[in-house]
Amino acid sequence: MIRFEKVTKKFGRKVVLDNVDLEIEDNETFVIVGTSGAGKSVSLKHMVRLLTPDSGRVWIGDDVISEANGPDLERIRARFGVLFQSAALLEWLNVKENVALPLREREAITDEAAIDQMVNEKLQQVNLKDINEIYPSSLSGGMRKRVGLARAIVTKPEIILYDEPTSGLDPVTSRTIDNLIDSLRRQLGVTSVVVTHDLHSALAIATRIAMLHEGKMIEIAPPAQFIESKNEIVRSFLDAQYITKRGSWEKVDQK
């Protein structure tokens, strides 16, 4: 579904992505972890061509998005839904208007009754109801994330990108978001790519976890194998978040 071929990206002298090769399969939840500034969000931005690699190619299915322009680029981008780190809701629009925005922008649906139906359906899928007329300033952090997620899926995308979906949330709300991500993959059959610093979240939802360090993917493995990694950098990352083999086995096995 998504493929990086020798992708390199620099900002000044800093190499953020260094000759990265990566393949993300259809209908998997691929989670990218790493320390702050490791290039996790930069990887996501390459997938939707918000950034262009200095060298290498990014494929979305049979399309090279890193070389696409004009109508071709918009056609490929239409395959994506994105949940931004802060949810990125427009404060002057109510919940219904925020969720309906992609439909109106793409003119995917113009009938108002059909738009209402789609908005209500997607809000129900993220376990929200009776909030259509509420404005973002009145929503909790977790509710904002779920409204952002409803907006991300309203156009029925093939791929959903999540940028730090549990950032700033309490542990209970974070697990709610994790459950939604996993549930939507199963219900909708979407491919999910998640960037997070929260390794507990990664272990709960990932089919595979990749760790990005100094521009390179130093480990890519299913959760049960990831926590057994012998790589010293991965082990330090695990230890910093109190992830131990014994303490995580039960959760990983249930996956």
N, C-alpha and C positions, 0 to 999 in steps of 0.2 A: 504493500500500500504506500509506504514512504521509504525512500532510499537516498542516503547520502553517499556520494562517490568522491572521495579525496577532497572533502570540503575544508577550505581554510578561510579564516576571517581574522583580520587584524584591525585594531584601533590604534593608530599611531604605531608605536613599537611593540605594543602588547598583542601577543598572539592569543586569541580567545578560542578559536577552533583550529586545530592543527592536523590537517590531512585526515579528517574524520571519515571513516566508512561505517555505515549504519543501515540496517534493514529493520523495518517495523512491519509486522504481518497484519493482514486483514483481521479485524475483530479481536485484537488483543488490547490489553491495557499496558502500555509501555511507559514506565516511570523513570524519569531522569533525576538523579539526586546529585548532590555535591555541595560544597561550601559556597558561601556568598561570593559572587563575582566569578564563579567557575565557568560561566557561559551557558547556563541552563536556559535562560530566557532567550538568549541569542540563538540557540538552536531552534526554539519554537518559531522565532521571527523569520528564520530561513525557510521554514516549512510553508509559510503563507506569503513569502516574498516581501515581507516588510524590510528584510535585509537581503542583499545579494552577495554570494560568496566571492572572495577575491580570486579564488580558483576552485575548481571542482564543480559538481552538478548536484542538484536536488531534484529527485523524481517524485511525482505523485502519480501512482499507477504508471500509465504509459506516457505521461506528460512530464517534460522537463520544466518545472515551474521556475527554476532559476534563470531560464532564458526566455520565458514567456512575456508577452507584452499585450496591451490593448485588450480586445475581446477574449483572446485566449487566456490571458491572466485572470480576468474576471470570471470566466467559465470555471477555471480550476479552483479559484478561491471560493466559489459558490458551493464547493464540496465540503467546506469547513464550517464548523461552529467554534466559537472561542469564548471561554470563561476567563476574563481578565482578573488579575490579582486583586484589585479593589472592587471588582464587579463592574465598574465603569458605567453605572446607571446614570442617565441624564436626570439631574435633580429637578428640572422644570417639567418633566413628564411623569405622569402617574404610572403605576405598575403595568396596567394594560397597555399604555402607550409605549412604554419601554420594551415590553415583550413583542409587541406588534411591529416595532421599528424595522427589523430586517425584512419583513414581508412588504412593508410599504416602500422601503428603499429599493428593493429588487423588483417591485411590482409583481411579486410571485402570486399574490391574491389581492384582488381589488374590491371584492364584495364584502361589505362591512359585517354582515351576518357570519360569513365564513371566517373572517378575521377574528371575530369574537369567539367563535367555536374553537379555532386553533389556539388562541391565547388561553382559554379556559382549560383546554385539554393539556397543554404543556405545564400550566401552573399546577394542575392536579398531579401530573407525573412527578413533580418535585415537592409534592405534599403541601401545597399552598392553596387556600381557597378564601373567597370573600375579601380579597385585598386589592381588587382591580383598581379602585379609585384612590388608593393610598399613595402618597408620594414617598420617594426614597428616604427622605429625612426622618420619617417616622418608623422606619424598619430597623430591626436589629441587624448585627453583622451577618449572622447566619441566614436571615431572611433575604438580605441583599444578595448574598451569594446564590441562593436558590432562585431568586428572580433573574439574576444574571445567567444562571444555567438554563432556565426556561427560555430566555431569549436566544441562547446559543443553540437550542435544539428545535426552535420553532420552524425553521426552514427544512427540517429533516435531513441534516447533514450526514455524510458518510464518515467524517472524521471530526472528533471534538478535541480541541487543545485546551488544557487547563494550566493556567499559570498560578502556582501557589494557591490551590483552592482552599486550603485550611489555614492559611496565614491569618493571624490575628484572632482566631476563634478559640473558644474554650474547648477542652478535651471532648466533652459530650457532643457539642455542635460539630466538631471536627469529624467525629465518627459518623454523625448523621450525613455529612457531605460525602464521606468515604462510601457509605452504603448506597447513596444516590448514584455515585459514579459507577459503582459495580452493577447496580440494578439497571441503569440506562444502557450499559454495554450489553447486558443480557436481553433486555426488552427490545432494543432498537437495532442490535447487531452492528453497532458503530465501532470504529477503531478509535481508541482513546490514547492520547499522549499527555502525560502529566509531568509537570515540573514541580518539585517540592524539596524543601529542606527537612520535611517531617518524615523520618524513616519509619515510624510506627504506621503512618498513613500508607507509605509505599508498600510495606509488608502486607497490609490489609487488602489492597486492591490490585496489585500488580500481577500480570502474568510473567513479566520480566522486569528486572531492575537494571539500569545502567548507571554507573558512576562516572561523572565527568570531572577530570582533574588536570589542570594545566593544559587544557585544550585537547585532551585525549580521553576517549572512553576506555578506562582502565579495567573495567569489569562489566560484563553483561551476563546476567544469569537469572533463572527463576528465583523467587524469594528464598526457598529452602536451601538453595545452593549459595545464594548471595551471602547469607549470614554465616556460612562456613568458609568464606573466602580466605585464602592465605595471603592475599595482597596486604602489605603493611598499611597502606594508606586507607584501604577499605576497612581494615580492622580498627584503625584509629577512629574512623568516622562512626563505626558501629559502637565502639566503646564510649565515645562522646555522648551518644544518645541512649546509653544504658541498654543497648541491645546485646544480649548474650545468647549463645546457642540454646542453653537450657531454658531461659526465660521466654524465648520466642517460638520454640518448636510447636507448642500447642496451638498458637494462633495460625502459624503457617500451615500446619497440617490440616486445619479445618478448611483452609482455602481449597 
